Amino acid sequence: MAKKPILGSRAEAPSLARSCAALSHWFSSGLGEEILSQQLALTQPLVEKLFGYHLMQAGVTSAVDFAACSRINHRFRLSACPEQEGAALVEFEQLPLPSESIDVVLLHHLLDFAGHPHQILREAARVLIPGGHLLLIGFNPFSLLGLSRLLFSSSAYQRGNQLRAARVADWMNLLDLQANTVERGFFRLPLQQRELLAKTSWMERLGARWSLPWGGFYIIVARKEVARMRTIKINWRGDQKPALTAVSSSPRVAARGHHHKR
């Protein structure tokens, strides 16, 4: 069986690649499948609202295609894990993609298990076009699921980073990414038995109804802000103060905006 080419590889494999197989196995458990199901249900209506030409999806498991409902024709997967079928192998700290070339970037738990999460977020912001969207899914440390990650370390999902949604949003803001939407899900006890999970479904309804902040995972949708240049009109006669006038965004951004409105 032919091996997939590795784009931008280095001598030492990142921790994300080493833990990916275990994470994929965990997501096939009762608890993992329930979380994936809820993530898919919350993500679908968000993805359907995003438009453009190119969508990049990357995550720690290929069990669910979060972009299947997208109206964007060109959708592709990138992965740090050789076990994922249908995905090109990359190192997310240095994406082999041109700057400002992707309309939608979807990251599924990459920041939770990467050795350099801030650099991965920086690369995602770099490849996004101005006005493009980043959809990020992460585990919430301030939840019943997050508490089990702090107390135990036997399962693969319990060995990652503990990144709060507010902290990730602060990182985004430094990269000109404006977090507009934050969704949360999985408010119940982190039980592996499907029967016990079903009996705690009332906790899910309660958490969703009251928009409680301690869901086991969060989904952030952020928009890359369009940088606008300003020119100074100099009054050579000197009788008035110089006026600042904003110029419109680049023709490339305007063209994509026209496409989105279709």
FILODREN-433104 format. One record per residue (C-alpha): x, y, z; residue in one letter. Coordinates in steps of 0.05 Angstrom, whole numbers, m for minus. Layout:
{c1=X&c2=Y&c3=Z&resn=A}
...
END
This chain:
{c1=0&c2=0&c3=0&resn=M}
{c1=30&c2=66&c3=m21&resn=A}
{c1=44&c2=117&c3=33&resn=K}
{c1=14&c2=187&c3=28&resn=K}
{c1=64&c2=243&c3=15&resn=P}
{c1=78&c2=286&c3=75&resn=I}
{c1=76&c2=360&c3=59&resn=L}
{c1=124&c2=404&c3=98&resn=G}
{c1=149&c2=348&c3=143&resn=S}
{c1=204&c2=354&c3=195&resn=R}
{c1=249&c2=303&c3=227&resn=A}
{c1=209&c2=300&c3=292&resn=E}
{c1=135&c2=283&c3=289&resn=A}
{c1=90&c2=331&c3=328&resn=P}
{c1=52&c2=306&c3=389&resn=S}
{c1=m13&c2=315&c3=351&resn=L}
{c1=8&c2=261&c3=302&resn=A}
{c1=28&c2=213&c3=357&resn=R}
{c1=m37&c2=220&c3=395&resn=S}
{c1=m84&c2=220&c3=335&resn=C}
{c1=m94&c2=144&c3=330&resn=A}
{c1=m114&c2=139&c3=403&resn=A}
{c1=m161&c2=198&c3=396&resn=L}
{c1=m195&c2=167&c3=335&resn=S}
{c1=m205&c2=103&c3=375&resn=H}
{c1=m234&c2=141&c3=434&resn=W}
{c1=m284&c2=178&c3=389&resn=F}
{c1=m311&c2=109&c3=369&resn=S}
{c1=m330&c2=94&c3=442&resn=S}
{c1=m399&c2=107&c3=470&resn=G}
{c1=m379&c2=174&c3=501&resn=L}
{c1=m339&c2=195&c3=440&resn=G}
{c1=m395&c2=179&c3=392&resn=E}
{c1=m446&c2=218&c3=434&resn=E}
{c1=m401&c2=279&c3=434&resn=I}
{c1=m388&c2=274&c3=359&resn=L}
{c1=m463&c2=268&c3=347&resn=S}
{c1=m477&c2=331&c3=386&resn=Q}
{c1=m420&c2=369&c3=354&resn=Q}
{c1=m446&c2=351&c3=285&resn=L}
{c1=m517&c2=373&c3=303&resn=A}
{c1=m493&c2=441&c3=327&resn=L}
{c1=m441&c2=451&c3=272&resn=T}
{c1=m486&c2=436&c3=212&resn=Q}
{c1=m530&c2=499&c3=215&resn=P}
{c1=m468&c2=541&c3=225&resn=L}
{c1=m431&c2=512&c3=165&resn=V}
{c1=m492&c2=519&c3=121&resn=E}
{c1=m489&c2=595&c3=130&resn=K}
{c1=m417&c2=601&c3=106&resn=L}
{c1=m402&c2=612&c3=32&resn=F}
{c1=m341&c2=617&c3=m13&resn=G}
{c1=m298&c2=579&c3=m61&resn=Y}
{c1=m253&c2=536&c3=m16&resn=H}
{c1=m264&c2=500&c3=50&resn=L}
{c1=m208&c2=468&c3=91&resn=M}
{c1=m227&c2=417&c3=144&resn=Q}
{c1=m177&c2=388&c3=194&resn=A}
{c1=m187&c2=348&c3=257&resn=G}
{c1=m165&c2=290&c3=301&resn=V}
{c1=m214&c2=240&c3=271&resn=T}
{c1=m246&c2=227&c3=204&resn=S}
{c1=m307&c2=192&c3=234&resn=A}
{c1=m351&c2=253&c3=219&resn=V}
{c1=m351&c2=300&c3=160&resn=D}
{c1=m371&c2=367&c3=189&resn=F}
{c1=m369&c2=400&c3=120&resn=A}
{c1=m415&c2=351&c3=84&resn=A}
{c1=m473&c2=400&c3=89&resn=C}
{c1=m432&c2=459&c3=62&resn=S}
{c1=m453&c2=494&c3=m3&resn=R}
{c1=m379&c2=505&c3=m20&resn=I}
{c1=m360&c2=460&c3=m77&resn=N}
{c1=m285&c2=453&c3=m64&resn=H}
{c1=m277&c2=420&c3=3&resn=R}
{c1=m214&c2=384&c3=25&resn=F}
{c1=m184&c2=352&c3=88&resn=R}
{c1=m115&c2=361&c3=118&resn=L}
{c1=m88&c2=317&c3=174&resn=S}
{c1=m27&c2=306&c3=217&resn=A}
{c1=m46&c2=233&c3=224&resn=C}
{c1=m30&c2=179&c3=172&resn=P}
{c1=m91&c2=138&c3=196&resn=E}
{c1=m141&c2=188&c3=167&resn=Q}
{c1=m165&c2=167&c3=99&resn=E}
{c1=m176&c2=219&c3=45&resn=G}
{c1=m133&c2=272&c3=78&resn=A}
{c1=m66&c2=302&c3=57&resn=A}
{c1=m13&c2=297&c3=111&resn=L}
{c1=13&c2=365&c3=134&resn=V}
{c1=44&c2=399&c3=194&resn=E}
{c1=m5&c2=451&c3=217&resn=F}
{c1=48&c2=496&c3=246&resn=E}
{c1=68&c2=511&c3=174&resn=Q}
{c1=11&c2=499&c3=125&resn=L}
{c1=31&c2=487&c3=52&resn=P}
{c1=m22&c2=537&c3=28&resn=L}
{c1=m17&c2=608&c3=1&resn=P}
{c1=m37&c2=666&c3=46&resn=S}
{c1=m109&c2=690&c3=39&resn=E}
{c1=m130&c2=631&c3=m4&resn=S}
{c1=m185&c2=596&c3=38&resn=I}
{c1=m256&c2=620&c3=51&resn=D}
{c1=m273&c2=574&c3=109&resn=V}
{c1=m227&c2=537&c3=157&resn=V}
{c1=m256&c2=484&c3=203&resn=L}
{c1=m212&c2=459&c3=260&resn=L}
{c1=m237&c2=400&c3=302&resn=H}
{c1=m198&c2=395&c3=369&resn=H}
{c1=m131&c2=410&c3=337&resn=L}
{c1=m114&c2=463&c3=388&resn=L}
{c1=m132&c2=416&c3=445&resn=D}
{c1=m77&c2=366&c3=428&resn=F}
{c1=m24&c2=405&c3=390&resn=A}
{c1=43&c2=422&c3=420&resn=G}
{c1=39&c2=493&c3=392&resn=H}
{c1=m35&c2=512&c3=390&resn=P}
{c1=m23&c2=586&c3=381&resn=H}
{c1=20&c2=575&c3=319&resn=Q}
{c1=m34&c2=530&c3=289&resn=I}
{c1=m85&c2=585&c3=300&resn=L}
{c1=m37&c2=635&c3=269&resn=R}
{c1=m30&c2=592&c3=207&resn=E}
{c1=m105&c2=584&c3=201&resn=A}
{c1=m113&c2=660&c3=204&resn=A}
{c1=m58&c2=669&c3=152&resn=R}
{c1=m91&c2=625&c3=99&resn=V}
{c1=m161&c2=655&c3=110&resn=L}
{c1=m183&c2=709&c3=62&resn=I}
{c1=m205&c2=776&c3=92&resn=P}
{c1=m278&c2=766&c3=109&resn=G}
{c1=m268&c2=690&c3=112&resn=G}
{c1=m291&c2=648&c3=171&resn=H}
{c1=m258&c2=602&c3=221&resn=L}
{c1=m300&c2=549&c3=256&resn=L}
{c1=m264&c2=519&c3=315&resn=L}
{c1=m286&c2=462&c3=361&resn=I}
{c1=m252&c2=451&c3=428&resn=G}
{c1=m261&c2=419&c3=496&resn=F}
{c1=m283&c2=463&c3=553&resn=N}
{c1=m241&c2=453&c3=616&resn=P}
{c1=m296&c2=485&c3=659&resn=F}
{c1=m346&c2=428&c3=651&resn=S}
{c1=m361&c2=359&c3=679&resn=L}
{c1=m323&c2=331&c3=619&resn=L}
{c1=m266&c2=379&c3=632&resn=G}
{c1=m264&c2=361&c3=706&resn=L}
{c1=m253&c2=288&c3=688&resn=S}
{c1=m195&c2=310&c3=644&resn=R}
{c1=m163&c2=345&c3=704&resn=L}
{c1=m173&c2=287&c3=752&resn=L}
{c1=m155&c2=229&c3=707&resn=F}
{c1=m108&c2=217&c3=648&resn=S}
{c1=m122&c2=146&c3=625&resn=S}
{c1=m162&c2=163&c3=563&resn=S}
{c1=m134&c2=197&c3=501&resn=A}
{c1=m180&c2=258&c3=505&resn=Y}
{c1=m156&c2=272&c3=577&resn=Q}
{c1=m83&c2=284&c3=557&resn=R}
{c1=m92&c2=348&c3=517&resn=G}
{c1=m88&c2=423&c3=530&resn=N}
{c1=m138&c2=458&c3=575&resn=Q}
{c1=m158&c2=518&c3=532&resn=L}
{c1=m217&c2=561&c3=553&resn=R}
{c1=m261&c2=590&c3=499&resn=A}
{c1=m246&c2=660&c3=525&resn=A}
{c1=m172&c2=648&c3=519&resn=R}
{c1=m178&c2=623&c3=448&resn=V}
{c1=m222&c2=683&c3=431&resn=A}
{c1=m166&c2=729&c3=458&resn=D}
{c1=m116&c2=694&c3=413&resn=W}
{c1=m163&c2=703&c3=355&resn=M}
{c1=m170&c2=777&c3=369&resn=N}
{c1=m95&c2=786&c3=365&resn=L}
{c1=m97&c2=754&c3=295&resn=L}
{c1=m154&c2=799&c3=270&resn=D}
{c1=m205&c2=744&c3=279&resn=L}
{c1=m270&c2=769&c3=310&resn=Q}
{c1=m308&c2=714&c3=348&resn=A}
{c1=m381&c2=726&c3=332&resn=N}
{c1=m414&c2=660&c3=354&resn=T}
{c1=m400&c2=613&c3=412&resn=V}
{c1=m441&c2=549&c3=419&resn=E}
{c1=m435&c2=498&c3=474&resn=R}
{c1=m457&c2=426&c3=481&resn=G}
{c1=m453&c2=362&c3=523&resn=F}
{c1=m475&c2=383&c3=592&resn=F}
{c1=m484&c2=313&c3=620&resn=R}
{c1=m439&c2=267&c3=659&resn=L}
{c1=m380&c2=237&c3=620&resn=P}
{c1=m403&c2=165&c3=623&resn=L}
{c1=m381&c2=111&c3=574&resn=Q}
{c1=m444&c2=68&c3=579&resn=Q}
{c1=m495&c2=88&c3=527&resn=R}
{c1=m553&c2=68&c3=572&resn=E}
{c1=m529&c2=115&c3=628&resn=L}
{c1=m516&c2=170&c3=578&resn=L}
{c1=m588&c2=164&c3=554&resn=A}
{c1=m614&c2=171&c3=625&resn=K}
{c1=m578&c2=237&c3=635&resn=T}
{c1=m606&c2=269&c3=572&resn=S}
{c1=m647&c2=316&c3=616&resn=W}
{c1=m582&c2=351&c3=634&resn=M}
{c1=m571&c2=365&c3=560&resn=E}
{c1=m640&c2=397&c3=552&resn=R}
{c1=m630&c2=439&c3=614&resn=L}
{c1=m561&c2=464&c3=593&resn=G}
{c1=m585&c2=481&c3=523&resn=A}
{c1=m648&c2=516&c3=547&resn=R}
{c1=m611&c2=562&c3=595&resn=W}
{c1=m548&c2=570&c3=552&resn=S}
{c1=m505&c2=547&c3=610&resn=L}
{c1=m430&c2=560&c3=602&resn=P}
{c1=m405&c2=492&c3=626&resn=W}
{c1=m417&c2=450&c3=564&resn=G}
{c1=m364&c2=397&c3=551&resn=G}
{c1=m344&c2=428&c3=485&resn=F}
{c1=m350&c2=495&c3=451&resn=Y}
{c1=m356&c2=517&c3=379&resn=I}
{c1=m329&c2=586&c3=360&resn=I}
{c1=m344&c2=619&c3=293&resn=V}
{c1=m297&c2=677&c3=279&resn=A}
{c1=m292&c2=724&c3=219&resn=R}
{c1=m227&c2=751&c3=193&resn=K}
{c1=m232&c2=827&c3=195&resn=E}
{c1=m221&c2=864&c3=129&resn=V}
{c1=m164&c2=913&c3=137&resn=A}
{c1=m180&c2=981&c3=109&resn=R}
{c1=m128&c2=1032&c3=90&resn=M}
{c1=m137&c2=1105&c3=104&resn=R}
{c1=m110&c2=1163&c3=64&resn=T}
{c1=m98&c2=1234&c3=88&resn=I}
{c1=m124&c2=1292&c3=46&resn=K}
{c1=m75&c2=1348&c3=56&resn=I}
{c1=m102&c2=1418&c3=56&resn=N}
{c1=m46&c2=1458&c3=24&resn=W}
{c1=m81&c2=1524&c3=39&resn=R}
{c1=m76&c2=1511&c3=113&resn=G}
{c1=m144&c2=1539&c3=132&resn=D}
{c1=m173&c2=1472&c3=154&resn=Q}
{c1=m148&c2=1410&c3=189&resn=K}
{c1=m129&c2=1349&c3=147&resn=P}
{c1=m188&c2=1301&c3=137&resn=A}
{c1=m183&c2=1225&c3=141&resn=L}
{c1=m220&c2=1187&c3=87&resn=T}
{c1=m228&c2=1111&c3=86&resn=A}
{c1=m218&c2=1076&c3=19&resn=V}
{c1=m256&c2=1013&c3=m1&resn=S}
{c1=m228&c2=943&c3=8&resn=S}
{c1=m188&c2=909&c3=m47&resn=S}
{c1=m223&c2=886&c3=m112&resn=P}
{c1=m209&c2=814&c3=m94&resn=R}
{c1=m247&c2=819&c3=m28&resn=V}
{c1=m303&c2=857&c3=m61&resn=A}
{c1=m310&c2=803&c3=m114&resn=A}
{c1=m314&c2=748&c3=m62&resn=R}
{c1=m366&c2=788&c3=m23&resn=G}
{c1=m409&c2=792&c3=m86&resn=H}
{c1=m403&c2=717&c3=m93&resn=H}
{c1=m425&c2=706&c3=m21&resn=H}
{c1=m489&c2=745&c3=m32&resn=K}
{c1=m514&c2=698&c3=m85&resn=R}
END
